[in-house]
């Protein structure tokens, strides 16, 4: 099993925009071969 942890620094004031973009990106992320799950944490 591989666990990937990505720390993404979001510029101040752009948190809402980032979360909206991540919502769209989830479809691509979950379609990848071998995908099991993901979570976004603040």
Secondary structure, DSSP 8 states (H G I E B T S, - for coil): -----------TT-HHHHHHHHHHHHHHHHTSTT--------
